Amino acid sequence: MEGSIDASIWLWVAFNATVFGLLALDLGVFHRQAHAVSVKEAAGWTVTWVSLALTFNAAIYFLAGHEPGVAFFTGYLIELSLSVDNIFVFVLLFTYFAVPAAYQHRVLFWGILGVIVMRGTLIALGSVLIHQLHWVIYIFGAILILSAWRMATGGVSHQDPSTNPAVRFIRRFLPVTETYEGQRFFVRRDGVLMATPLMVVLAAVETTDLVFAIDSIPAIFAITHDPFLVYTSNLCAVMGLRSMYFLLAGVVGKFHYLQLGLSLVLAFVGTKMLLSEVYKIPVEVSLLVVASVISTAIAASLLFPKEPRLEHVAEKALPEEPAVGSH
């Protein structure tokens, strides 16, 4: 199989143990006290997560071979690029709910734990479907092409947070406090368990990631069918998403051509899936196309700037006052 490795159960255990160990170190040591994450701190963490991912990629390349190494890097690059669209949504959500800067990392941290479970489940299901029902790959291809069209014409980054199903569910079935209660997700008042606005934001973040996962996971299956490479490349990119948010939240609106570039990437990998029985596009070609499209979109955004639609939102994404307001 193109770009696959024979991963033993111990390799799976070692990878997940490392991920959870790093998360425990992150929350238990470096972010034990809630605080606003500075750009300098975010840059340091971003370099750390990217370096760890590339080190793991190098290990795959030298231990498992050229194709698995290139497949991992291509999947990682696709997921990392698609993560920028997540940042648009985080900016929108944190602004809409006026989440204090000191609590934003906590929301994203616990969101990552949900992401690991959610994406791990989806990848396992997708892997079983592709191996047992090969025609499912055509459904994945069609989903990616539809996702490309949706992203090119707006995508989920412009939806009203109040329409998020998780937000509507919590507000309907759980009492929600009027103000933030520190960094707590639930409080008990007069014997009644109440959700805080922070819990509402967390639910919105998890629901939105499910939507993005439906795009990104099939995209990586277009590069390789190996579940270990799909899972690890996905998780390595997602692990660095929090620091990327704090690093790019204020300037993400400047990359106004990136969504168009990402839509072209999704269209390409969707087409690759649909043509898989006719012609298998080499993984090296896939990497070249993905890297070229993304770098061109970023360069075009910088060379031909225009007034970004979310710039005014990004500037208010890290409010100083914990005002919630009535939404």
N, C-alpha and C positions, 0 to 999 in steps of 0.2 A: 504494500500500500504506500502511496506517495506520502512522504513526510510523516512516518510513524515510528514509534519505538515500543519495545516490549517492556512496559513498566510493571514491576512487581508490586505487590500489595505494600511492601515495606517502603517503596519509593513514594507511594501515595501517602502513607502514614507520616513519613519524614517531611514531606512538603507541607502537609496540613499542620503538623506540629510546629514547624518553623513559622508558618503564617500566624497561628494563634499565639505563639511565643512573642512574636514581634508586636502583635496587637496588645498583649498584656503589658509589655514593656512600654508601649506608647501611652496607654491610658494610666497604668499604675505608677509610672515614674515621671515621664516627660509632661503629661497633661493631668497629673493628679489634682492639681488646683485649676479650676476653671479660669481661663484668661483669654483675652483677644490675641489671636495669632497674628504676629507681625509678618510683613513681606519677607524680611530677612530670615525668620524662622521657617516660613513656608518654603522659601528657596532652598534652605538647607535640607528639609525633609524631602522635597521633590528630587534633589540630587541623590539623596540616600536611596529612595525607592527605585529610581531609574537605574542607579548603579547596581543595586541588588538584582533587579530584573535582568540586566545585561550580563551580570556575572553568572546567573543561572542559565541564561541563553548560551553563554560561552561553554559552560559545562555540558549542556546538551549537544552542542556542535562537536566538541572534541571527543565526547564519550559515545554518542549515538550516531554521529555522522552529519554529512553536509545537508541533506534534505530535511531531516527533523529540525536541525538548527535554523535553517532558513524559514521553515514553516512556522516555528515558534515566533521568530522575530516578525514575520509578516502578520501573524495573528495579533501579536502584542501591539504592533504599530496601528493596525486597524482599530483595535479596542481603545488604545490611547487617544487616537484621533476622534473617535466617536464620543469619548468622554467629555470632549469640549462642549458638546451639546448638553450633556448633563449639567455642566457649569452654568449655562444659560438658565436652566430650570432652577438650580440652587439659588442663583441670584434673585430670580423672580419670587421663589417661595420665601426666602429669608426677608426680602423686602416687604412682601405682602403681609407676612405675619409679624413684622418688626422684631425679628429675633435678635436679642442682644449679642454683640460680637463675642462675648465671653462664653456663650452657650452654643455657638454654631459648630465648634469642633465636636462637642458631645453628641449632637444630632448626627453628624456625619460618621462619627466613630461607631455608634450603635447601628447606624444604617448599614455600615460595612458588614457587620455580623449577619444581618438579614440577607444581604447580597450574597454572601458566601453560601448560605443554605439554599437560597432561591436559585442562583445560577448553577450551583452544583447539581441540584435536582433537574433543572432544565437540560443541562449538558448530558446527564445520565440518560434522561428520557430521549433526547435527540439522538444520542449514540445508538441506543437500542433500536429506535425506529429506523435509522439509516441502515443498520446492519441486518435487521430482520425484514424490513420493507423498503427496499432500495428506491422505489418510486417516490418515497417521501422527499428525496433530494430535490425533485422538481417542485414540490410544494414550497420547500425552503427557498428555492430560487425565485419563485413567484412572489413570495413574501418580501424578499429583499428588493425586488424591482418596484413593488408597490411602496415599500418603505422609502426607496430612493425618490419616488415621485412626491410622497408626502413631505419628505425633508426639503426637497427643492421648492415646494410651494408653502413652506412655513414650519411644518413639524410641530411636535408637542411643546416646543419652547415658547410658543405664543399663546398657550391655553390659559384660561383663567383658573388660578388655584382653587377657587371656591367650587369649581365643577369636578374636582378630583373625587372619585368615588370613596376613597378612604376617609377623606375629610368630611364628606357628607354623612358617611356611616357613623363615625365617631360622634359628630355633633347631634345626630339623631338618637343614638342609643346610649350615650354617656353624657353626664353633666360635665361641662368644661369650665374651669375657673376663668375669671375675667382677666387676670393678670398672670404673669410668669411667677412660678414659685421656685426661684433659684434655678438649679439645673435638674430639678425633679420632673419626672414624666407623669407621676400620679401623686395625689395628696388625699388625705382623709379628713373630711370636715363634718362634725356632728355625726360621726359614724357612717357617713356616705363617701364612697370612693369616687373621686373626681379626677378626670384627666386634666392636664395642664395644656396650654397652647403648644408647649414644646412637644408633647405627645402627638398632637395633631400634625405638626410639621414633620415629625419622624414618619408618621403613617403616609403622609404625602410623598416624602422622599422615597420610601420603599415602593409605593405604588408606581411612581414615575420610573424607577429603575426597572421594574418588571416590563414596562413598555419598551425601554431601551434595550433590555435583554433580548426581546423578541427580534430586534434588529441585529444586534451585535453577535449573538451566539450562532445563528445560521451563517453569518458572514465568515466566521472563523471555520465553520464546518466546510465552507467552500474551499478553504486552503488545505485542510487536513481533516481526516475522519478519526484521527487518533484522539480518544477522549482525554488522555493525560495532557497532550499538547494543547488541546482546546481549553481545558480547565485551567492549566497553569498560566498560559498566556493571558487568559481572561482575568484571572485573579491578580496576577502581577500588575496589570494595568489598573485595575480597580483599586488596589491597595494604595496607589499613589494619587488617587482622585481627590482625596481630602486636601492634601497639600497643594495640588494644582489649583483647587478652587480658591484658596486664600492667596495664591500667587497671581492668578489671572483674573479674579473677579472684577477688578477695576478696569481691565483693558480688553476683556474678551469680546466686547462689542466692536472693537476695531477690526477683528478678523471677519469682515462682513461677507467675504467670498468663501469662507470655510464650509458653510453649510452646503453650498453648491458643490464644492469639491467632495465633501463626504457623500452627497447624493450620487455623484459619479462613481465613487468607490463602491457603494452598495449596488449600483446598477451593473458595474463590472463583475463583481463576485456573484451576483444573481445570475447574470448571463453565463458565467463560468459553470455554475451548477446546472443550468438548463442544457448546456452543451457537453456535459461530462461524458455522455455515452458516444458522442460524435468525435470530440477532440478534447484531450486533457491538456489544459494550459499549464505549462511547467510552473512550479512554485517560484522559480527565479523570476519568471515573467510577471507573475502576480505581485511579487515584492517590488519590482521595478515600476509597475503601473501605479500601485498604491502610494509608494514614496513620491513618485513624480507628480501625481495629482494633488496630494496633500501639500507638498512643498510649493507647487505652483499657486495653489489657492492662498496660502499664507503670504507668499511674495506679492501676489496681485493685490491683496488687501493692504499691504504696507506701501506698495508703489502707487496705488490708486485709492487713497483714503476717501471716505465719505462719512457723513454724519451717521454714527451708529445708532440703531433704534433703541438699544438697551443701555446706552452709555449713562443716561440719567438714572436708570435703575441701579446700575453697577455702582455708581457713586454713593448711593444710599444703602448699599447692601450690608454695610457694617455699622449700624446705628449705634450711637453712644447711649441713648436712653432706652430702657426696656419697655417702651410704650407698646401696647398691643392693639388698641383701637378695636372698634366693632366692625367686623367684616361679615 
